Amino acid sequence: MKLNLSRPLIVFDLETTGINISQDRIVELYAIKIHSDGSEDHLHQYFNPTIPIPAEVTAIHGISDEQVANEPTFSEKAQELNLFMMKCDFGGFNSNRFDFPLLVEEFYRAGVDFDIEDRKFVDAQRIFHKKEPRNLSAAYKFYCDKELIDAHSAKADTVATWDIIRSQVEHYDDLEPTVDFLNQFSGNSDFMDFATRIKRGANGEALFNFGKFKGQKVVEVFKKDPGYYHWMMRGDFAENTKRVITKIMLSTKQMS
């Protein structure tokens, strides 16, 4: 069964300096842009992250400081990448919780107005874990009967992920071959930010998903304790989370 696309889908993978969304940087990006007619555009780019790559991270993906010293920074390529990704949906493996949030952070740091509204997200890992809980290599073997060679290479992981998404649609009769359905099935629609700090309540209201105010309405907390907003803005929270709470904070002032 062919995946039905109403607009391009970008399946991508990142290799990074670490796993901290607000502090770490991208060192490699591989993306496949799949068009509604089935044609594909491939993009492969290394980046100088401008911060050291820890030795233990280099041991995983094989990319060292020396290898990317002369590569462009993300900021230097941000406008070009923004054009490539404009008006596209996204797919990946664990991309909802890591790859896409970190990508958005890089655009914010570069000062590029990367549009995150009305994007759909297909996370092959979320589908896989709901159906057959394992990892990327096992998913590739299970769905495609292939061994994942050169794992933790952005290209190998991206190609494998796109193969898996197509195979998952073929494998399960209850998975509709549309990005809308797969977004609902694998997406993070329960949260208002990528770091899952702000949860969406039953009536669409914003709730804290961490700390001493967990489960409480963000609007009400900010009304009674505005200092909590300022504490979050100074803290080690992702820029995306800060933008979400800022919109909420502004809405409380408009209501008062």
CYANA upper distance limits for C-alpha pairs under 8 A (distance plus 0.5 A):
  1 MET  CA    169 VAL  CA      7.18
  1 MET  CA    170 GLU  CA      5.77
  1 MET  CA    177 PRO  CA      7.78
  2 LYS  CA    166 ARG  CA      7.86
  2 LYS  CA    169 VAL  CA      8.27
  2 LYS  CA    170 GLU  CA      8.28
  2 LYS  CA    177 PRO  CA      7.19
  3 LEU  CA    166 ARG  CA      7.26
  3 LEU  CA    169 VAL  CA      7.58
  3 LEU  CA    177 PRO  CA      4.99
  3 LEU  CA    178 THR  CA      6.50
  3 LEU  CA    179 VAL  CA      8.44
  4 ASN  CA     36 SER  CA      7.55
  4 ASN  CA    177 PRO  CA      5.99
  4 ASN  CA    178 THR  CA      5.53
  4 ASN  CA    179 VAL  CA      7.85
  5 LEU  CA      9 LEU  CA      7.78
  5 LEU  CA     35 HIS  CA      7.72
  5 LEU  CA     36 SER  CA      5.40
  5 LEU  CA    178 THR  CA      6.79
  5 LEU  CA    179 VAL  CA      7.12
  6 SER  CA     36 SER  CA      6.73
  7 ARG  CA     35 HIS  CA      7.16
  7 ARG  CA     36 SER  CA      6.55
  7 ARG  CA     87 LYS  CA      7.94
  7 ARG  CA     88 CYS  CA      6.74
  7 ARG  CA     89 ASP  CA      7.81
  8 PRO  CA     33 LYS  CA      6.87
  8 PRO  CA     34 ILE  CA      5.92
  8 PRO  CA     35 HIS  CA      5.00
  8 PRO  CA     36 SER  CA      6.63
  8 PRO  CA     87 LYS  CA      8.03
  8 PRO  CA     88 CYS  CA      5.50
  8 PRO  CA     89 ASP  CA      6.86
  9 LEU  CA     33 LYS  CA      6.20
  9 LEU  CA     34 ILE  CA      5.66
  9 LEU  CA     35 HIS  CA      7.15
  9 LEU  CA     88 CYS  CA      6.01
  9 LEU  CA     89 ASP  CA      5.21
  9 LEU  CA     90 PHE  CA      5.93
  9 LEU  CA     91 GLY  CA      7.34
 10 ILE  CA     31 ALA  CA      6.82
 10 ILE  CA     32 ILE  CA      6.01
 10 ILE  CA     33 LYS  CA      4.88
 10 ILE  CA     34 ILE  CA      6.70
 10 ILE  CA     85 MET  CA      7.78
 10 ILE  CA     88 CYS  CA      7.01
 10 ILE  CA     89 ASP  CA      6.57
 10 ILE  CA     90 PHE  CA      5.22
 10 ILE  CA     91 GLY  CA      6.42
 11 VAL  CA     31 ALA  CA      6.15
 11 VAL  CA     32 ILE  CA      5.72
 11 VAL  CA     33 LYS  CA      7.02
 11 VAL  CA     34 ILE  CA      8.29
 11 VAL  CA     90 PHE  CA      6.27
 11 VAL  CA     91 GLY  CA      4.84
 11 VAL  CA     92 GLY  CA      5.85
 11 VAL  CA    158 THR  CA      7.05
 11 VAL  CA    161 THR  CA      7.90
 11 VAL  CA    162 TRP  CA      6.77
 12 PHE  CA     29 LEU  CA      7.68
 12 PHE  CA     30 TYR  CA      6.07
 12 PHE  CA     31 ALA  CA      4.66
 12 PHE  CA     32 ILE  CA      6.76
 12 PHE  CA     90 PHE  CA      8.13
 12 PHE  CA     91 GLY  CA      7.04
 12 PHE  CA     92 GLY  CA      6.06
 12 PHE  CA    154 ALA  CA      8.46
 12 PHE  CA    158 THR  CA      5.83
 13 ASP  CA     29 LEU  CA      6.51
 13 ASP  CA     30 TYR  CA      6.16
 13 ASP  CA     31 ALA  CA      7.18
 13 ASP  CA     92 GLY  CA      6.95
 13 ASP  CA     93 PHE  CA      8.06
 13 ASP  CA     95 SER  CA      8.20
 13 ASP  CA     99 ASP  CA      7.22
 13 ASP  CA    154 ALA  CA      5.87
 13 ASP  CA    155 LYS  CA      7.97
 13 ASP  CA    157 ASP  CA      7.07
 13 ASP  CA    158 THR  CA      5.83
 14 LEU  CA     26 ILE  CA      7.03
 14 LEU  CA     27 VAL  CA      7.97
 14 LEU  CA     28 GLU  CA      6.14
 14 LEU  CA     29 LEU  CA      5.32
 14 LEU  CA     30 TYR  CA      7.28
 14 LEU  CA     99 ASP  CA      6.68
 14 LEU  CA    154 ALA  CA      6.33
 15 GLU  CA     26 ILE  CA      6.54
 15 GLU  CA     27 VAL  CA      6.15
 15 GLU  CA     28 GLU  CA      5.48
 15 GLU  CA     29 LEU  CA      7.15
 15 GLU  CA     61 HIS  CA      7.43
 15 GLU  CA    152 HIS  CA      7.92
 15 GLU  CA    153 SER  CA      7.97
 15 GLU  CA    154 ALA  CA      6.65
 16 THR  CA     24 ASP  CA      7.34
 16 THR  CA     25 ARG  CA      6.02
 16 THR  CA     26 ILE  CA      4.81
 16 THR  CA     27 VAL  CA      5.54
 16 THR  CA     28 GLU  CA      7.30
 17 THR  CA     24 ASP  CA      5.99
 17 THR  CA     25 ARG  CA      6.01
 17 THR  CA     26 ILE  CA      7.01
 17 THR  CA     27 VAL  CA      7.29
 17 THR  CA     49 PRO  CA      8.08
 17 THR  CA     52 PRO  CA      7.94
 17 THR  CA     53 ILE  CA      5.52
 17 THR  CA     54 PRO  CA      7.27
 17 THR  CA     57 VAL  CA      7.04
 18 GLY  CA     24 ASP  CA      6.00
 18 GLY  CA     25 ARG  CA      7.86
 18 GLY  CA     53 ILE  CA      8.38
 18 GLY  CA     54 PRO  CA      8.41
 18 GLY  CA     57 VAL  CA      7.19
 19 ILE  CA     24 ASP  CA      7.01
 19 ILE  CA     98 PHE  CA      8.12
 20 ASN  CA     24 ASP  CA      5.82
 21 ILE  CA     98 PHE  CA      7.51
 21 ILE  CA    101 PRO  CA      7.29
 21 ILE  CA    102 LEU  CA      5.56
 21 ILE  CA    105 GLU  CA      7.80
 21 ILE  CA    238 ALA  CA      7.04
 22 SER  CA    102 LEU  CA      7.81
 22 SER  CA    105 GLU  CA      7.33
 22 SER  CA    236 ASP  CA      7.57
 22 SER  CA    237 PHE  CA      7.03
 22 SER  CA    238 ALA  CA      5.26
 22 SER  CA    239 GLU  CA      7.46
 24 ASP  CA    102 LEU  CA      8.47
 25 ARG  CA     49 PRO  CA      5.94
 25 ARG  CA     51 ILE  CA      8.19
 25 ARG  CA    102 LEU  CA      8.15
 25 ARG  CA    106 GLU  CA      7.74
 26 ILE  CA     47 PHE  CA      7.17
 26 ILE  CA     49 PRO  CA      6.58
 26 ILE  CA     74 PHE  CA      8.04
 26 ILE  CA    102 LEU  CA      8.39
 26 ILE  CA    103 LEU  CA      8.23
 26 ILE  CA    106 GLU  CA      8.31
 27 VAL  CA     46 TYR  CA      6.04
 27 VAL  CA     47 PHE  CA      5.15
 27 VAL  CA     48 ASN  CA      6.71
 27 VAL  CA     49 PRO  CA      6.20
 27 VAL  CA     63 ILE  CA      8.30
 27 VAL  CA     68 VAL  CA      7.97
 28 GLU  CA     44 HIS  CA      8.13
 28 GLU  CA     45 GLN  CA      6.27
 28 GLU  CA     46 TYR  CA      4.81
 28 GLU  CA     47 PHE  CA      6.44
 28 GLU  CA    154 ALA  CA      7.16
 29 LEU  CA     43 LEU  CA      8.29
 29 LEU  CA     44 HIS  CA      6.31
 29 LEU  CA     45 GLN  CA      5.79
 29 LEU  CA     46 TYR  CA      6.89
 29 LEU  CA    154 ALA  CA      6.78
 30 TYR  CA     42 HIS  CA      7.97
 30 TYR  CA     43 LEU  CA      6.18
 30 TYR  CA     44 HIS  CA      5.00
 30 TYR  CA     45 GLN  CA      7.03
 30 TYR  CA    154 ALA  CA      5.99
 30 TYR  CA    155 LYS  CA      5.90
 30 TYR  CA    158 THR  CA      7.04
 31 ALA  CA     42 HIS  CA      6.29
 31 ALA  CA     43 LEU  CA      5.62
 31 ALA  CA     44 HIS  CA      7.03
 31 ALA  CA    155 LYS  CA      8.35
 31 ALA  CA    158 THR  CA      7.30
 32 ILE  CA     40 GLU  CA      6.88
 32 ILE  CA     41 ASP  CA      6.19
 32 ILE  CA     42 HIS  CA      5.13
 32 ILE  CA     43 LEU  CA      6.97
 32 ILE  CA    158 THR  CA      8.00
 32 ILE  CA    159 VAL  CA      8.34
 33 LYS  CA     40 GLU  CA      5.93
 33 LYS  CA     41 ASP  CA      5.46
 33 LYS  CA     42 HIS  CA      6.81
 34 ILE  CA     38 GLY  CA      6.60
 34 ILE  CA     39 SER  CA      6.40
 34 ILE  CA     40 GLU  CA      5.09
 34 ILE  CA     41 ASP  CA      7.15
 35 HIS  CA     39 SER  CA      5.91
 35 HIS  CA     40 GLU  CA      6.71
 44 HIS  CA    155 LYS  CA      8.08
 46 TYR  CA     68 VAL  CA      7.21
 46 TYR  CA     71 GLU  CA      6.76
 46 TYR  CA     72 PRO  CA      8.01
 47 PHE  CA     68 VAL  CA      6.64
 47 PHE  CA     71 GLU  CA      5.70
 47 PHE  CA     72 PRO  CA      5.81
 47 PHE  CA     73 THR  CA      5.63
 47 PHE  CA     74 PHE  CA      6.51
 48 ASN  CA     65 ASP  CA      8.36
 48 ASN  CA     68 VAL  CA      5.58
 48 ASN  CA     69 ALA  CA      6.12
 48 ASN  CA     70 ASN  CA      7.39
 48 ASN  CA     71 GLU  CA      5.66
 48 ASN  CA     72 PRO  CA      6.17
 48 ASN  CA     73 THR  CA      5.35
 48 ASN  CA     74 PHE  CA      7.86
 49 PRO  CA     68 VAL  CA      8.46
 49 PRO  CA     73 THR  CA      6.67
 49 PRO  CA     74 PHE  CA      7.78
 50 THR  CA     73 THR  CA      7.67
 52 PRO  CA     65 ASP  CA      6.90
 53 ILE  CA     57 VAL  CA      7.13
 53 ILE  CA     58 THR  CA      7.11
 53 ILE  CA     64 SER  CA      6.94
 53 ILE  CA     65 ASP  CA      6.46
 54 PRO  CA     58 THR  CA      6.86
 55 ALA  CA     59 ALA  CA      6.69
 55 ALA  CA     64 SER  CA      8.33
 56 GLU  CA     60 ILE  CA      7.28
 57 VAL  CA     61 HIS  CA      7.11
 57 VAL  CA     62 GLY  CA      8.35
 58 THR  CA     62 GLY  CA      5.26
 58 THR  CA     63 ILE  CA      5.67
 58 THR  CA     64 SER  CA      6.11
 59 ALA  CA     63 ILE  CA      8.45
 60 ILE  CA    152 HIS  CA      7.30
 61 HIS  CA    152 HIS  CA      5.62
 61 HIS  CA    153 SER  CA      6.67
 63 ILE  CA     67 GLN  CA      6.88
 63 ILE  CA     68 VAL  CA      8.06
 64 SER  CA     68 VAL  CA      7.34
 65 ASP  CA     69 ALA  CA      6.38
 72 PRO  CA     76 GLU  CA      6.56
 72 PRO  CA     77 LYS  CA      7.56
 73 THR  CA     77 LYS  CA      7.33
 74 PHE  CA     78 ALA  CA      6.23
 74 PHE  CA    106 GLU  CA      7.51
 74 PHE  CA    110 ALA  CA      7.78
 75 SER  CA     79 GLN  CA      8.38
 75 SER  CA    106 GLU  CA      8.23
 75 SER  CA    107 PHE  CA      7.99
 75 SER  CA    109 ARG  CA      8.14
 75 SER  CA    110 ALA  CA      5.18
 77 LYS  CA     81 LEU  CA      6.66
 78 ALA  CA     82 ASN  CA      6.50
 78 ALA  CA    107 PHE  CA      6.90
 78 ALA  CA    110 ALA  CA      7.18
 78 ALA  CA    112 VAL  CA      7.33
 79 GLN  CA     83 LEU  CA      6.88
 79 GLN  CA    112 VAL  CA      7.35
 80 GLU  CA     84 PHE  CA      6.88
 81 LEU  CA     85 MET  CA      6.64
 82 ASN  CA     86 MET  CA      6.36
 82 ASN  CA    112 VAL  CA      8.36
 82 ASN  CA    114 PHE  CA      6.95
 86 MET  CA    115 ASP  CA      8.21
 87 LYS  CA    119 ARG  CA      8.31
 88 CYS  CA    119 ARG  CA      7.50
 89 ASP  CA    119 ARG  CA      5.80
 89 ASP  CA    120 LYS  CA      5.42
 89 ASP  CA    121 PHE  CA      6.63
 89 ASP  CA    179 VAL  CA      8.28
 90 PHE  CA    119 ARG  CA      7.88
 90 PHE  CA    120 LYS  CA      6.79
 90 PHE  CA    121 PHE  CA      5.44
 90 PHE  CA    122 VAL  CA      6.73
 91 GLY  CA     95 SER  CA      7.50
 91 GLY  CA    121 PHE  CA      6.18
 91 GLY  CA    122 VAL  CA      4.97
 91 GLY  CA    123 ASP  CA      6.12
 91 GLY  CA    124 ALA  CA      7.79
 91 GLY  CA    162 TRP  CA      8.40
 92 GLY  CA     96 ASN  CA      8.27
 92 GLY  CA     99 ASP  CA      8.31
 92 GLY  CA    122 VAL  CA      7.09
 92 GLY  CA    123 ASP  CA      5.70
 92 GLY  CA    124 ALA  CA      6.54
 92 GLY  CA    125 GLN  CA      8.25
 92 GLY  CA    158 THR  CA      7.76
 92 GLY  CA    161 THR  CA      6.74
 92 GLY  CA    162 TRP  CA      8.17
 93 PHE  CA    123 ASP  CA      5.94
 93 PHE  CA    124 ALA  CA      5.54
 93 PHE  CA    125 GLN  CA      5.40
 93 PHE  CA    126 ARG  CA      8.34
 93 PHE  CA    136 LEU  CA      7.87
 93 PHE  CA    161 THR  CA      6.81
 94 ASN  CA     98 PHE  CA      6.81
 94 ASN  CA     99 ASP  CA      7.55
 94 ASN  CA    123 ASP  CA      6.50
 94 ASN  CA    124 ALA  CA      7.64
 94 ASN  CA    125 GLN  CA      5.85
 94 ASN  CA    126 ARG  CA      7.51
 95 SER  CA     99 ASP  CA      4.93
 95 SER  CA    100 PHE  CA      5.89
 95 SER  CA    101 PRO  CA      8.36
 95 SER  CA    123 ASP  CA      6.50
 96 ASN  CA    100 PHE  CA      6.40
 96 ASN  CA    101 PRO  CA      7.57
 96 ASN  CA    121 PHE  CA      7.60
 96 ASN  CA    123 ASP  CA      6.82
 96 ASN  CA    187 GLY  CA      7.27
 96 ASN  CA    188 ASN  CA      7.31
 96 ASN  CA    194 PHE  CA      7.55
 97 ARG  CA    101 PRO  CA      7.14
 97 ARG  CA    194 PHE  CA      6.88
 97 ARG  CA    195 ALA  CA      7.13
 98 PHE  CA    102 LEU  CA      6.53
 99 ASP  CA    103 LEU  CA      6.58
100 PHE  CA    104 VAL  CA      6.65
101 PRO  CA    105 GLU  CA      6.77
101 PRO  CA    194 PHE  CA      6.06
101 PRO  CA    195 ALA  CA      7.69
101 PRO  CA    240 ASN  CA      8.26
102 LEU  CA    106 GLU  CA      6.82
103 LEU  CA    107 PHE  CA      7.01
104 VAL  CA    108 TYR  CA      6.77
104 VAL  CA    114 PHE  CA      7.62
104 VAL  CA    240 ASN  CA      8.11
105 GLU  CA    109 ARG  CA      6.67
105 GLU  CA    238 ALA  CA      7.80
105 GLU  CA    239 GLU  CA      6.88
105 GLU  CA    240 ASN  CA      7.50
106 GLU  CA    110 ALA  CA      6.68
107 PHE  CA    111 GLY  CA      6.81
107 PHE  CA    112 VAL  CA      5.80
107 PHE  CA    113 ASP  CA      7.66
107 PHE  CA    114 PHE  CA      6.73
108 TYR  CA    112 VAL  CA      6.38
108 TYR  CA    113 ASP  CA      7.50
108 TYR  CA    114 PHE  CA      7.92
108 TYR  CA    239 GLU  CA      7.95
120 LYS  CA    179 VAL  CA      7.15
120 LYS  CA    180 ASP  CA      7.17
120 LYS  CA    183 ASN  CA      6.01
120 LYS  CA    187 GLY  CA      8.38
121 PHE  CA    179 VAL  CA      7.90
121 PHE  CA    182 LEU  CA      7.96
121 PHE  CA    183 ASN  CA      5.35
121 PHE  CA    186 SER  CA      7.90
121 PHE  CA    187 GLY  CA      6.25
122 VAL  CA    179 VAL  CA      7.29
122 VAL  CA    182 LEU  CA      6.04
122 VAL  CA    183 ASN  CA      5.54
122 VAL  CA    186 SER  CA      6.33
122 VAL  CA    187 GLY  CA      6.90
123 ASP  CA    127 ILE  CA      7.05
123 ASP  CA    182 LEU  CA      8.47
123 ASP  CA    183 ASN  CA      8.18
123 ASP  CA    186 SER  CA      5.85
123 ASP  CA    187 GLY  CA      7.13
124 ALA  CA    128 PHE  CA      6.43
124 ALA  CA    161 THR  CA      7.36
124 ALA  CA    164 ILE  CA      7.52
124 ALA  CA    165 ILE  CA      6.40
124 ALA  CA    186 SER  CA      7.83
125 GLN  CA    129 HIS  CA      6.38
125 GLN  CA    135 ASN  CA      7.97
125 GLN  CA    136 LEU  CA      7.87
126 ARG  CA    130 LYS  CA      6.63
126 ARG  CA    186 SER  CA      5.60
126 ARG  CA    187 GLY  CA      8.25
127 ILE  CA    131 LYS  CA      6.69
127 ILE  CA    185 PHE  CA      7.54
127 ILE  CA    186 SER  CA      6.08
128 PHE  CA    132 GLU  CA      5.69
128 PHE  CA    133 PRO  CA      6.43
128 PHE  CA    134 ARG  CA      7.68
128 PHE  CA    139 ALA  CA      7.46
129 HIS  CA    133 PRO  CA      4.30
129 HIS  CA    134 ARG  CA      6.81
134 ARG  CA    138 ALA  CA      6.59
134 ARG  CA    139 ALA  CA      7.20
135 ASN  CA    139 ALA  CA      6.51
136 LEU  CA    140 TYR  CA      6.61
136 LEU  CA    161 THR  CA      8.31
137 SER  CA    141 LYS  CA      6.81
137 SER  CA    147 GLU  CA      7.50
137 SER  CA    148 LEU  CA      6.05
137 SER  CA    151 ALA  CA      8.21
138 ALA  CA    142 PHE  CA      6.42
139 ALA  CA    143 TYR  CA      6.39
139 ALA  CA    144 CYS  CA      8.32
139 ALA  CA    164 ILE  CA      7.57
140 TYR  CA    144 CYS  CA      5.84
140 TYR  CA    145 ASP  CA      7.02
140 TYR  CA    146 LYS  CA      6.43
140 TYR  CA    147 GLU  CA      7.26
140 TYR  CA    148 LEU  CA      7.10
140 TYR  CA    160 ALA  CA      6.92
140 TYR  CA    161 THR  CA      8.24
140 TYR  CA    163 ASP  CA      8.33
140 TYR  CA    164 ILE  CA      6.68
141 LYS  CA    145 ASP  CA      4.77
141 LYS  CA    146 LYS  CA      5.30
141 LYS  CA    147 GLU  CA      6.26
141 LYS  CA    148 LEU  CA      8.05
142 PHE  CA    146 LYS  CA      8.45
143 TYR  CA    164 ILE  CA      6.66
143 TYR  CA    167 SER  CA      6.31
143 TYR  CA    168 GLN  CA      7.25
143 TYR  CA    171 HIS  CA      8.08
144 CYS  CA    163 ASP  CA      7.61
144 CYS  CA    164 ILE  CA      7.17
144 CYS  CA    167 SER  CA      7.16
148 LEU  CA    156 ALA  CA      7.93
148 LEU  CA    157 ASP  CA      8.43
148 LEU  CA    160 ALA  CA      7.78
149 ILE  CA    156 ALA  CA      7.64
150 ASP  CA    156 ALA  CA      6.75
151 ALA  CA    156 ALA  CA      6.79
151 ALA  CA    157 ASP  CA      6.74
152 HIS  CA    156 ALA  CA      7.83
152 HIS  CA    157 ASP  CA      6.90
153 SER  CA    157 ASP  CA      6.56
154 ALA  CA    158 THR  CA      6.45
155 LYS  CA    159 VAL  CA      6.60
156 ALA  CA    160 ALA  CA      6.57
157 ASP  CA    161 THR  CA      6.52
158 THR  CA    162 TRP  CA      6.79
159 VAL  CA    163 ASP  CA      6.80
160 ALA  CA    164 ILE  CA      6.62
161 THR  CA    165 ILE  CA      6.71
162 TRP  CA    166 ARG  CA      6.90
163 ASP  CA    167 SER  CA      6.66
164 ILE  CA    168 GLN  CA      6.41
165 ILE  CA    169 VAL  CA      6.93
166 ARG  CA    170 GLU  CA      6.98
167 SER  CA    171 HIS  CA      6.37
168 GLN  CA    172 TYR  CA      6.66
168 GLN  CA    175 LEU  CA      8.31
169 VAL  CA    173 ASP  CA      7.94
169 VAL  CA    175 LEU  CA      6.25
169 VAL  CA    176 GLU  CA      7.47
169 VAL  CA    177 PRO  CA      6.44
175 LEU  CA    181 PHE  CA      7.99
175 LEU  CA    182 LEU  CA      7.76
176 GLU  CA    181 PHE  CA      6.55
176 GLU  CA    182 LEU  CA      7.70
177 PRO  CA    181 PHE  CA      7.90
177 PRO  CA    182 LEU  CA      8.05
178 THR  CA    182 LEU  CA      6.84
179 VAL  CA    183 ASN  CA      6.23
180 ASP  CA    184 GLN  CA      6.92
181 PHE  CA    185 PHE  CA      6.65
182 LEU  CA    186 SER  CA      6.30
182 LEU  CA    187 GLY  CA      7.96
183 ASN  CA    187 GLY  CA      5.31
184 GLN  CA    188 ASN  CA      8.43
184 GLN  CA    189 SER  CA      7.52
188 ASN  CA    194 PHE  CA      8.31
189 SER  CA    200 ARG  CA      8.44
190 ASP  CA    199 LYS  CA      6.49
190 ASP  CA    200 ARG  CA      5.75
190 ASP  CA    201 GLY  CA      8.24
191 PHE  CA    196 THR  CA      6.05
191 PHE  CA    197 ARG  CA      8.10
191 PHE  CA    198 ILE  CA      6.33
191 PHE  CA    199 LYS  CA      4.83
191 PHE  CA    200 ARG  CA      5.67
192 MET  CA    196 THR  CA      7.58
192 MET  CA    198 ILE  CA      6.07
192 MET  CA    199 LYS  CA      6.45
192 MET  CA    200 ARG  CA      6.64
192 MET  CA    206 ALA  CA      7.89
192 MET  CA    244 VAL  CA      7.72
193 ASP  CA    197 ARG  CA      7.08
193 ASP  CA    198 ILE  CA      6.52
193 ASP  CA    199 LYS  CA      8.39
193 ASP  CA    240 ASN  CA      6.89
193 ASP  CA    241 THR  CA      5.93
193 ASP  CA    244 VAL  CA      7.17
194 PHE  CA    240 ASN  CA      7.53
194 PHE  CA    241 THR  CA      7.74
195 ALA  CA    238 ALA  CA      7.58
195 ALA  CA    241 THR  CA      7.39
196 THR  CA    209 ASN  CA      7.52
197 ARG  CA    208 PHE  CA      6.77
197 ARG  CA    209 ASN  CA      5.49
197 ARG  CA    210 PHE  CA      6.66
197 ARG  CA    241 THR  CA      7.61
198 ILE  CA    206 ALA  CA      6.70
198 ILE  CA    207 LEU  CA      6.09
198 ILE  CA    208 PHE  CA      5.41
198 ILE  CA    209 ASN  CA      5.87
198 ILE  CA    241 THR  CA      8.16
199 LYS  CA    206 ALA  CA      6.30
199 LYS  CA    207 LEU  CA      5.48
199 LYS  CA    208 PHE  CA      6.56
199 LYS  CA    209 ASN  CA      6.16
200 ARG  CA    204 GLY  CA      5.86
200 ARG  CA    205 GLU  CA      6.18
200 ARG  CA    206 ALA  CA      5.51
200 ARG  CA    207 LEU  CA      6.60
201 GLY  CA    205 GLU  CA      5.48
201 GLY  CA    206 ALA  CA      6.57
201 GLY  CA    207 LEU  CA      6.78
205 GLU  CA    217 LYS  CA      7.51
206 ALA  CA    217 LYS  CA      6.28
206 ALA  CA    218 VAL  CA      6.16
206 ALA  CA    219 VAL  CA      7.90
207 LEU  CA    214 LYS  CA      7.69
207 LEU  CA    215 GLY  CA      5.99
207 LEU  CA    216 GLN  CA      5.82
207 LEU  CA    217 LYS  CA      4.93
207 LEU  CA    218 VAL  CA      5.81
208 PHE  CA    213 PHE  CA      6.64
208 PHE  CA    214 LYS  CA      5.23
208 PHE  CA    215 GLY  CA      5.87
208 PHE  CA    216 GLN  CA      6.28
208 PHE  CA    217 LYS  CA      6.99
208 PHE  CA    218 VAL  CA      6.52
209 ASN  CA    213 PHE  CA      8.41
209 ASN  CA    214 LYS  CA      5.38
209 ASN  CA    215 GLY  CA      6.54
210 PHE  CA    214 LYS  CA      5.25
210 PHE  CA    215 GLY  CA      8.36
213 PHE  CA    221 VAL  CA      8.06
216 GLN  CA    220 GLU  CA      8.14
216 GLN  CA    221 VAL  CA      7.67
217 LYS  CA    221 VAL  CA      6.82
218 VAL  CA    222 PHE  CA      6.62
218 VAL  CA    245 ILE  CA      8.44
218 VAL  CA    248 ILE  CA      7.96
219 VAL  CA    223 LYS  CA      6.76
219 VAL  CA    248 ILE  CA      7.03
219 VAL  CA    249 MET  CA      7.49
219 VAL  CA    252 THR  CA      6.70
220 GLU  CA    224 LYS  CA      6.88
221 VAL  CA    225 ASP  CA      6.13
221 VAL  CA    226 PRO  CA      7.92
221 VAL  CA    228 TYR  CA      8.30
222 PHE  CA    226 PRO  CA      5.12
222 PHE  CA    227 GLY  CA      8.13
222 PHE  CA    228 TYR  CA      7.25
222 PHE  CA    229 TYR  CA      6.89
222 PHE  CA    249 MET  CA      7.20
222 PHE  CA    252 THR  CA      8.13
223 LYS  CA    252 THR  CA      7.42
225 ASP  CA    229 TYR  CA      8.28
226 PRO  CA    230 HIS  CA      7.42
227 GLY  CA    231 TRP  CA      6.59
228 TYR  CA    232 MET  CA      6.77
229 TYR  CA    233 MET  CA      6.78
229 TYR  CA    245 ILE  CA      7.96
229 TYR  CA    249 MET  CA      8.09
230 HIS  CA    234 ARG  CA      6.78
231 TRP  CA    235 GLY  CA      6.54
232 MET  CA    236 ASP  CA      8.08
232 MET  CA    237 PHE  CA      7.28
232 MET  CA    242 LYS  CA      7.79
233 MET  CA    237 PHE  CA      7.89
233 MET  CA    242 LYS  CA      6.55
237 PHE  CA    241 THR  CA      7.01
237 PHE  CA    242 LYS  CA      7.31
238 ALA  CA    242 LYS  CA      6.96
239 GLU  CA    243 ARG  CA      6.69
240 ASN  CA    244 VAL  CA      6.83
241 THR  CA    245 ILE  CA      6.82
242 LYS  CA    246 THR  CA      6.51
243 ARG  CA    247 LYS  CA      6.85
244 VAL  CA    248 ILE  CA      7.01
245 ILE  CA    249 MET  CA      6.47
246 THR  CA    250 LEU  CA      6.60
247 LYS  CA    251 SER  CA      6.75
248 ILE  CA    252 THR  CA      6.95
249 MET  CA    253 LYS  CA      7.18
250 LEU  CA    254 GLN  CA      6.90
251 SER  CA    255 MET  CA      6.75
252 THR  CA    256 SER  CA      6.76
